[in-house]
Amino acid sequence: MSLKILVTVKYVPDATGDRHFADDLTVDRDDMDGLLSELDEYAVEQALQIAENYDGDAEVTVLTVGPEDAKDALRKALSMGADKAIHVEDDDLHGTDAIGTSLVLAKAVEKAGFDLVISGMASTDGTMGVVPALLAERLGVPQVTLLSEVSVEDGVVKGRRDGDTASEQLEASLPAVVSVTDQSGEARYPSFKGIMAAKKKPVESWDLSDLEIEADQVGMAGAWTTVEAAAQRPARSAGTIVKDEGEGGKQLAEFLASQKFI
């Protein structure tokens, strides 16, 4: 039996760079370097491990929604070992929120065909963590989210979700959507052979018309959420110095209390 795994990945601004908003209050992605979201690397890794351990034919496809540069994220995933990639790119997608993104992903996943969708726990730019659940709802399949361990056997996906006080063992019949945390296992580094092989792997490009999505369903026009205002973070001010001349402990306690730390 074959197993089709789709991994949703995102091209995000480099967190070490100077991130800021554009004039329309969307993230200015043209003025900064981007990369594959680190949390999505764990999803790619788990997909590859499932494929390697699966008793049958398994295929791993990475899927992203984003601008032209988002192909860099796909190439990173392909160099890790994914078999092929799908890139949904359309100018009308600019400003799309999580709700709209889940619609585009759902249409793309349905078009590609799937048994299992794997996502990271959140993107490192938006950090909302809601897209896997929204995607499962749109697809009408079970969701098993925030897994630190995941496997597939006999048409069932199983995993462990670790909480603050307990761990849960969860499972769902395929097809299903899962998300994995950064505790699921270190993502592999692409080898030189993998990097070279990635250049020859197929990358399909789709737009909204390929997915039968109208422009007003996505983008800023179709967004359910919007940024009303944004301001630059204020410059860091000098700290408060407490000199201990016999009353240092008292002054420190008063300062902490004034800042509501205690």
C-alpha positions as CSV (number, residue, x, y, z in Angstrom):
1,M,0.0,0.0,0.0
2,S,1.3,3.5,-0.9
3,L,1.4,6.4,1.5
4,K,1.2,10.0,0.3
5,I,2.5,12.5,2.8
6,L,2.2,16.3,2.3
7,V,4.2,18.6,4.5
8,T,3.0,22.2,4.7
9,V,6.0,24.6,5.0
10,K,6.4,28.4,5.2
11,Y,9.0,30.8,3.9
12,V,9.5,33.3,6.8
13,P,11.6,36.4,7.4
14,D,14.9,35.7,9.1
15,A,14.3,36.2,12.8
16,T,17.8,37.6,13.2
17,G,17.2,40.4,10.8
18,D,15.4,43.7,11.2
19,R,11.8,42.9,10.7
20,H,9.2,45.6,10.1
21,F,5.9,46.4,8.5
22,A,5.3,47.8,5.0
23,D,3.1,50.8,4.3
24,D,0.0,48.6,4.1
25,L,0.8,47.1,7.6
26,T,1.7,43.7,6.2
27,V,5.2,42.3,7.0
28,D,7.7,43.8,4.6
29,R,9.1,40.6,3.0
30,D,10.9,42.4,0.1
31,D,13.3,44.2,2.3
32,M,14.7,41.2,4.4
33,D,16.1,37.8,3.9
34,G,13.9,34.7,4.3
35,L,14.2,31.0,5.0
36,L,12.3,27.9,5.7
37,S,10.6,28.3,9.1
38,E,12.7,26.4,11.6
39,L,9.6,24.8,13.2
40,D,8.6,23.4,9.8
41,E,12.0,21.6,9.5
42,Y,10.7,19.3,12.3
43,A,7.7,18.5,10.2
44,V,9.8,17.6,7.2
45,E,12.0,15.4,9.4
46,Q,9.1,13.5,10.8
47,A,7.6,13.0,7.3
48,L,10.9,11.6,6.1
49,Q,11.2,9.3,9.1
50,I,7.7,8.0,8.5
51,A,8.4,7.4,4.8
52,E,11.7,5.6,5.6
53,N,10.0,3.3,8.2
54,Y,6.9,2.7,6.2
55,D,6.2,-0.9,5.0
56,G,5.3,0.0,1.4
57,D,5.8,2.9,-1.0
58,A,5.8,6.3,0.5
59,E,6.1,9.7,-1.1
60,V,6.8,13.0,0.6
61,T,5.6,16.3,-1.0
62,V,6.3,19.7,0.4
63,L,3.7,22.4,-0.1
64,T,4.1,26.2,0.4
65,V,2.0,29.3,-0.3
66,G,4.1,32.4,-0.9
67,P,6.0,34.7,-3.2
68,E,8.6,33.7,-5.7
69,D,11.4,33.6,-3.1
70,A,9.4,30.9,-1.2
71,K,10.9,28.4,-3.6
72,D,14.0,28.7,-1.4
73,A,12.1,27.0,1.5
74,L,11.0,24.3,-0.9
75,R,14.5,23.7,-2.0
76,K,15.7,23.3,1.6
77,A,13.0,20.7,2.2
78,L,13.9,18.9,-1.0
79,S,17.6,18.9,-0.1
80,M,16.6,17.2,3.2
81,G,15.1,14.4,1.2
82,A,11.5,15.2,0.2
83,D,10.5,13.9,-3.2
84,K,8.8,16.8,-4.8
85,A,7.3,20.2,-4.1
86,I,4.2,22.4,-4.9
87,H,4.4,26.1,-4.8
88,V,1.2,28.2,-4.8
89,E,2.0,31.7,-5.9
90,D,-0.4,34.5,-6.9
91,D,-0.2,38.3,-6.5
92,D,-3.8,38.2,-5.1
93,L,-2.5,36.3,-2.1
94,H,-0.7,39.3,-0.6
95,G,-2.1,40.0,2.9
96,T,-3.8,36.6,3.3
97,D,-4.5,35.7,6.9
98,A,-4.6,32.3,8.6
99,I,-8.2,31.7,7.6
100,G,-7.4,32.4,3.9
101,T,-4.1,30.4,4.1
102,S,-6.0,27.4,5.4
103,L,-8.4,27.6,2.4
104,V,-5.6,27.7,-0.1
105,L,-3.8,24.9,1.6
106,A,-6.9,22.8,1.7
107,K,-7.6,23.2,-2.0
108,A,-4.0,22.4,-2.9
109,V,-3.9,19.3,-0.6
110,E,-7.2,18.1,-2.2
111,K,-5.8,18.7,-5.7
112,A,-2.5,16.9,-4.9
113,G,-4.1,14.0,-3.1
114,F,-3.0,12.9,0.4
115,D,-3.1,10.3,3.1
116,L,-1.3,12.3,5.8
117,V,-0.6,16.1,6.2
118,I,2.2,17.1,8.6
119,S,2.7,20.6,9.8
120,G,5.0,22.4,12.2
121,M,3.4,23.5,15.5
122,A,3.4,27.2,14.3
123,S,5.2,29.5,11.9
124,T,8.1,31.5,13.4
125,D,6.7,34.8,12.1
126,G,3.0,34.7,12.9
127,T,3.3,32.1,15.7
128,M,-0.5,31.5,15.7
129,G,-0.4,27.7,15.5
130,V,-4.0,27.5,14.2
131,V,-3.5,26.5,10.6
132,P,-3.3,22.7,11.1
133,A,-6.6,22.7,12.9
134,L,-8.2,25.0,10.3
135,L,-6.9,22.8,7.5
136,A,-8.2,19.6,9.1
137,E,-11.6,21.2,9.5
138,R,-11.7,22.2,5.8
139,L,-10.6,18.8,4.7
140,G,-13.1,17.1,7.0
141,V,-10.4,14.7,8.5
142,P,-9.2,14.1,12.0
143,Q,-6.5,16.3,13.5
144,V,-3.8,15.2,16.0
145,T,-1.8,18.2,16.9
146,L,1.3,19.2,18.9
147,L,2.9,15.8,18.8
148,S,6.4,15.2,20.1
149,E,6.4,11.6,18.7
150,V,4.5,10.3,15.6
151,S,4.3,7.1,13.6
152,V,2.1,5.5,11.0
153,E,1.0,1.8,11.0
154,D,-1.9,-0.1,9.4
155,G,-3.7,3.0,8.2
156,V,-3.5,4.7,11.6
157,V,-1.3,7.7,12.7
158,K,-0.2,7.5,16.3
159,G,1.6,10.0,18.5
160,R,2.4,11.4,21.9
161,R,1.4,14.9,23.1
162,D,3.4,16.1,26.1
163,G,1.7,18.6,28.4
164,D,2.8,20.3,31.6
165,T,1.4,17.6,33.9
166,A,0.9,14.6,31.7
167,S,1.5,13.0,28.3
168,E,-1.3,11.7,26.1
169,Q,-1.2,8.9,23.6
170,L,-3.3,9.8,20.6
171,E,-4.3,8.1,17.3
172,A,-6.5,8.8,14.3
173,S,-7.4,6.8,11.2
174,L,-6.0,8.1,7.9
175,P,-6.4,10.4,6.1
176,A,-5.5,12.9,8.9
177,V,-3.7,16.1,9.7
178,V,-1.0,16.2,12.4
179,S,1.4,18.9,13.7
180,V,4.7,18.2,15.5
181,T,6.6,20.2,18.0
182,D,10.3,21.1,18.2
183,Q,10.6,18.2,20.7
184,S,9.9,15.6,18.0
185,G,13.5,15.1,17.0
186,E,16.4,17.1,15.6
187,A,16.0,17.9,11.9
188,R,18.7,16.5,9.6
189,Y,21.2,18.7,7.8
190,P,21.1,18.5,4.0
191,S,24.1,16.7,2.6
192,F,25.9,17.9,-0.5
193,K,24.4,15.0,-2.4
194,G,21.0,16.1,-1.2
195,I,21.5,19.7,-2.2
196,M,22.6,18.7,-5.7
197,A,19.7,16.2,-6.1
198,A,17.2,18.9,-5.0
199,K,17.9,20.9,-8.1
200,K,16.5,18.1,-10.3
201,K,13.4,17.4,-8.2
202,P,10.1,18.5,-9.6
203,V,8.4,21.7,-8.3
204,E,4.9,22.4,-9.5
205,S,3.6,26.0,-9.6
206,W,-0.1,26.7,-9.1
207,D,-2.1,29.9,-8.8
208,L,-5.6,30.7,-7.6
209,S,-7.2,29.7,-10.8
210,D,-5.7,26.3,-10.6
211,L,-7.3,25.9,-7.2
212,E,-10.6,27.4,-8.3
213,I,-10.3,30.1,-5.6
214,E,-11.7,33.7,-6.3
215,A,-9.4,36.6,-5.5
216,D,-11.8,38.1,-3.0
217,Q,-11.7,35.0,-0.9
218,V,-8.0,35.6,0.0
219,G,-5.6,38.5,0.3
220,M,-6.4,41.6,2.3
221,A,-9.9,41.8,0.9
222,G,-10.8,38.4,2.2
223,A,-8.9,38.5,5.5
224,W,-10.9,38.0,8.7
225,T,-8.1,39.6,10.7
226,T,-6.1,42.8,10.0
227,V,-3.5,45.0,11.6
228,E,-5.0,48.3,12.6
229,A,-1.8,50.1,13.6
230,A,1.8,49.4,14.3
231,A,4.7,51.4,15.9
232,Q,8.4,50.8,16.1
233,R,9.6,49.3,19.4
234,P,11.0,52.2,21.5
235,A,14.7,52.4,22.0
236,R,16.0,50.6,25.0
237,S,16.3,52.9,28.0
238,A,19.0,52.8,30.7
239,G,18.3,50.6,33.6
240,T,17.8,51.6,37.2
241,I,20.9,51.4,39.4
242,V,20.3,50.6,43.1
243,K,23.3,51.5,45.3
244,D,23.5,49.5,48.5
245,E,24.2,51.8,51.3
246,G,22.4,49.8,53.9
247,E,19.0,50.0,52.3
248,G,19.8,48.2,49.0
249,G,17.5,45.2,49.8
250,K,14.6,47.4,50.6
251,Q,15.1,49.6,47.5
252,L,15.3,46.5,45.3
253,A,12.1,45.1,46.8
254,E,10.3,48.4,46.3
255,F,11.5,48.6,42.7
256,L,10.3,45.0,41.9
257,A,7.0,45.7,43.6
258,S,6.5,48.9,41.5
259,Q,7.1,46.9,38.4
260,K,4.7,44.2,39.6
261,F,7.4,41.5,39.5
262,I,6.5,40.7,43.1
